[in-house]
Amino acid sequence: AVRTFEAADVETTTDRRAYAEALLAAGRPADAERLFRRVVRESPGVAARVGLARTLKALGNEAAAESVYADAVRALPSYGPAAMELAELRWRRGHRDAALQGLVSFLELDPRHVDGLVLLGTWLYETDRSVQAVRALERAVRLDPTHRRAADELARLRGGD
């Protein structure tokens, strides 16, 4: 007989966070939100906050998601998922200066973060700063010559597309 796994079966905060992540991945953000909120109350770690922010974003509450991401970044500015996702959310919401500043601040802490450099290059190009965009993408390709998106974006910029 197959036994189903229920929220009541989850005994530790770490297990609750994992279960909440599984609920989110399964397309059950409302259930995940309740569990993530409990996890954040019990142990307000950065990973739990990012999970809650992703859940809020999935529920369409981008303002609340941005606030939770910002809390996570304040708690641990070098945590890539929080910093990158906050920057991407801000960019998507039209807060381009805040998005760029947040991404640059993160890259100052982790200058070898290739995905961050690619994102920076892409955004710089979109804001008519093509020289800086090419520099960011060149650095990304130097750090990881196998990074397909970095190479593709650099080729696109150099080709003038």
C-alpha positions as CSV (number, residue, x, y, z in Angstrom):
1,A,0.0,0.0,0.0
2,V,1.2,3.5,-0.8
3,R,1.1,6.0,2.0
4,T,0.6,9.6,1.1
5,F,2.8,12.3,2.8
6,E,0.8,14.9,4.6
7,A,1.9,18.3,6.2
8,A,1.1,16.8,9.6
9,D,3.8,14.1,9.0
10,V,6.5,16.8,8.8
11,E,8.3,17.1,12.1
12,T,11.3,19.4,11.6
13,T,11.5,22.9,10.2
14,T,13.9,21.7,7.5
15,D,11.5,19.0,6.5
16,R,8.6,21.5,6.5
17,R,10.6,23.8,4.2
18,A,11.3,20.9,1.8
19,Y,7.7,19.9,1.8
20,A,6.6,23.5,1.1
21,E,9.1,23.6,-1.8
22,A,7.6,20.4,-3.1
23,L,4.1,21.9,-2.8
24,L,5.2,24.9,-4.8
25,A,6.8,22.7,-7.4
26,A,3.6,20.7,-7.6
27,G,1.6,23.8,-8.4
28,R,0.0,24.3,-5.0
29,P,1.3,27.7,-4.0
30,A,-1.6,28.4,-1.5
31,D,-0.7,25.3,0.5
32,A,3.0,26.1,0.2
33,E,2.4,29.7,1.5
34,R,0.9,28.5,4.7
35,L,3.8,26.1,5.3
36,F,6.5,28.6,4.3
37,R,5.0,31.2,6.7
38,R,5.2,28.7,9.5
39,V,8.8,27.9,8.6
40,V,9.8,31.5,8.5
41,R,8.2,32.1,12.0
42,E,10.1,29.1,13.4
43,S,13.4,29.8,11.7
44,P,13.6,32.9,9.6
45,G,16.5,31.8,7.5
46,V,17.2,33.2,4.0
47,A,16.3,30.0,2.1
48,A,12.9,29.9,3.8
49,R,12.3,33.6,3.0
50,V,13.2,33.0,-0.7
51,G,10.8,30.1,-0.7
52,L,8.1,32.3,0.7
53,A,8.9,35.0,-1.8
54,R,8.7,32.5,-4.7
55,T,5.4,31.4,-3.4
56,L,4.0,34.9,-3.1
57,K,5.2,35.6,-6.7
58,A,3.4,32.4,-7.9
59,L,0.3,33.7,-6.2
60,G,0.5,37.0,-8.1
61,N,1.4,39.0,-5.0
62,E,4.6,40.6,-6.4
63,A,4.7,43.5,-4.0
64,A,4.8,41.2,-1.0
65,A,7.3,38.9,-2.8
66,E,9.6,41.9,-3.4
67,S,9.4,42.8,0.3
68,V,10.3,39.3,1.4
69,Y,13.1,39.0,-1.1
70,A,14.4,42.4,0.2
71,D,14.4,41.0,3.7
72,A,16.4,38.0,2.6
73,V,18.9,40.2,0.8
74,R,19.3,42.4,3.9
75,A,19.9,39.3,6.0
76,L,22.5,37.8,3.7
77,P,23.4,40.1,0.7
78,S,25.7,37.4,-0.8
79,Y,23.0,34.8,-1.2
80,G,22.6,34.6,-5.0
81,P,19.0,33.3,-5.3
82,A,17.7,36.1,-3.1
83,A,19.7,38.8,-4.8
84,M,19.1,37.6,-8.3
85,E,15.4,37.0,-7.9
86,L,14.9,40.3,-6.2
87,A,16.7,42.1,-9.0
88,E,14.7,40.2,-11.7
89,L,11.4,40.9,-10.0
90,R,12.2,44.6,-9.7
91,W,13.2,44.7,-13.4
92,R,10.0,43.0,-14.4
93,R,8.0,45.4,-12.3
94,G,9.6,48.4,-14.1
95,H,12.0,49.4,-11.2
96,R,15.0,49.2,-13.5
97,D,17.4,51.5,-11.4
98,A,16.7,49.5,-8.2
99,A,17.1,46.2,-10.1
100,L,20.5,47.3,-11.6
101,Q,21.7,48.7,-8.3
102,G,20.7,45.5,-6.5
103,L,22.4,43.3,-9.1
104,V,25.6,45.4,-9.0
105,S,25.7,45.3,-5.2
106,F,25.4,41.5,-5.4
107,L,28.1,41.3,-8.0
108,E,30.4,43.4,-5.8
109,L,30.1,40.6,-3.3
110,D,30.3,37.8,-5.8
111,P,32.1,39.1,-8.9
112,R,32.5,35.6,-10.4
113,H,28.7,34.9,-10.6
114,V,28.4,34.2,-14.3
115,D,24.5,34.3,-14.4
116,G,24.6,37.6,-12.6
117,L,27.1,39.0,-15.1
118,V,25.0,37.8,-18.0
119,L,21.9,39.4,-16.6
120,L,23.8,42.6,-16.0
121,G,25.1,42.6,-19.6
122,T,21.6,42.0,-20.9
123,W,20.1,44.8,-18.8
124,L,22.9,47.2,-19.6
125,Y,22.3,46.7,-23.3
126,E,18.6,47.2,-22.8
127,T,19.3,50.6,-21.2
128,D,21.6,51.7,-24.0
129,R,24.9,51.0,-22.2
130,S,26.3,48.7,-24.8
131,V,30.0,49.2,-24.0
132,Q,29.4,48.2,-20.4
133,A,27.1,45.4,-21.5
134,V,29.8,43.9,-23.7
135,R,32.4,44.1,-20.8
136,A,30.0,42.3,-18.4
137,L,29.4,39.5,-21.0
138,E,33.0,39.2,-21.9
139,R,33.8,38.7,-18.3
140,A,31.1,36.1,-18.0
141,V,32.5,34.2,-21.0
142,R,36.1,34.4,-19.6
143,L,34.9,33.0,-16.3
144,D,32.9,30.2,-18.0
145,P,33.6,29.7,-21.7
146,T,30.9,26.9,-21.8
147,H,28.1,29.2,-20.6
148,R,25.8,29.1,-23.6
149,R,23.6,32.1,-22.8
150,A,26.7,34.3,-22.1
151,A,28.2,33.4,-25.4
152,D,25.0,33.9,-27.3
153,E,24.3,37.3,-25.7
154,L,27.8,38.4,-26.4
155,A,27.6,37.3,-30.0
156,R,24.2,39.1,-30.4
157,L,25.6,42.3,-29.0
158,R,28.7,42.2,-31.1
159,G,26.5,41.4,-34.1
160,G,24.3,44.4,-33.4
161,D,21.1,42.5,-33.2
